[in-house]
Amino acid sequence: MGVPRSRGATDELGPDEDSGGAPPGCSGDPGVPGEEAIPGAPPDGSELLAALLDGMDAALCAFDAAGTVTHWNREAERVLGWSADEAVGRSGFAGWAVRRADADEVRARLMSAMDAPGRQVHEFALLRKDGGRVLVRTQSAGVRGADGKPAGVYCAFSEVHAQIDLERAIALSEALLEDASWGVVLVDVDLRPTVVNAHAARALGGSRTALLGRPLGELVVQGVEELEAALHHVLADGAPSAPAELWVTLRTAEGERRRCCRSGFLRLASPLTEEPVPLGVGWLFQDVTAARLAEQEADRLRFRTSQLHRAARTASECEDPMEAATSLLDFALAGFADHVLVDLVAGERLVRTAATPFDAPGPCLLVAGGSIPARYAPGHPALQSVERTGTVRTSAGAGAAVSPAWAVERRWPRDAAHALCAVLRSRGRTLGVLTFLRAANRAAFERSDAAYAETVAARVAGAVDLAQVTSGAADGP
């Protein structure tokens, strides 16, 4: 960083240098008689040293054993305003780069590094050329001559606030990559993880080293396209203005897990180049699966409660109790199932009384021309529900691989892949069974779905019971 500004300034600082810092047998002074500059020859030691010192990012100065400034680079000129021509050759900092009252103490602390092992760190208040003061942090160390004796001191310094900013940045990066309460993954421009903190490793189901260098497709089973698209967008256009929530299915040792990650992205660029060179993307995320599932469940519960309320008001206006029952089922189907079947007990058999269309979506309607027997084989889920007086859930699976034969064998619509049978009970009697059906592109019925279906079944059973009572009264004497 520092450039020798006076002839012979590097004599005492270069143990392998002759006068002017040139190699033995050569003169560093181009004016010495008998020496001729060779065109195209490589730079001598002093020129190379000058270029190296001026290219450094830190301010640097050097003193000989007597305390005279021998080197002063461009960064030192930028920080304090004094040029190398003004600084080199001065005795210490007294009267120009430091207040005279502080000069002796500063000189003693700097020159003490000449006899001390290692580096010494100090903080001083130096003077700018314009008269302003700047607090700097210095690292100084002694320089030995060719004979091994102390020959001077070099001192690298920077403004304290810049040093503190650097230390904070380093401390922040270390904290993020070690102790952060959210996941941090750094990926390169090929979208392969290069750094994974402990939290992210636990969330992704692997060790911090095992995840490095692997394609994201090996870690993420579903949702990898959305994640990679987000990373490509950040590399091309920069970070988004707000966090995004991504649903991904992770492949872990315990199996596949579907998780919701609230994600933020940062484009990483090298600070050492004039033009930003992308180094990759920082992916910061938190697992918010539990919160999102709770919100979804709350939304689902509010919707179903609203549907039951609307269904009850509509049913109360129906003169025919069976019409009220089918109205209840129309409201219950919304967002819950694709088909519904109503089978009522008639002696030892179940007879189909109402149903939605098998071939297309539609309302639940009474069977035209009267009820017909349901030809269920022994062990059918509907028969099991009647026998157990409880709810039965069954499923053929999910995805395109589900065969229509599964539904056809059970006398259900061909697209059915998930079923829930809820028994119809009123006044201590089993009146029949209510069957809800979902297609393969939907999730299987869960416990919360069973509770909702039982609530609907209880209301439908009341309407069916009323219909049977009024029908019996009408047929009586």
Secondary structure, 3 states (H helix, E strand, C coil): CEEECCCCCCCCCCCCCCHHHCCCCCCCCCCCCCCCCCCCCCCCHHHHHHHHHHCCCCEEEEEECCCEEEEEEHHHHHHHCCCHHHHCCCECCECCCECHHHHHHHHHHHHHHHCCCCCEEEEEEEECCCCCEEEEEEEEEEEECCCCCEEEEEEEEEEHHHHHHHHHHHHHHHHHCCCCCCEEEEECCCCCEEEECHHHHHHHCCCCCCCCCCCHHHHEEECHHHHHHHHHHHHHHCCCCCCEEEEEEEEECCEEEEEEEEEEEEEEECCCCCCCCEEEEEEEEEECHHHHHHHHHHHHHHHHHHHHHHHHHHHHCCCCHHHHHHHHHHHHHCCCCCEEEEEEEECCEEEEEEECCCCCCCCCEECCCCCEECCCCCCCHHHHHHHHCCCEEEECCCCCCCCHHHHHHCCCCCCEEEEEEEEEEECCEEEEEEEEEEECCCCCCCHHHHHHHHHHHHHHHHHHHHHHHHHHHHHCC
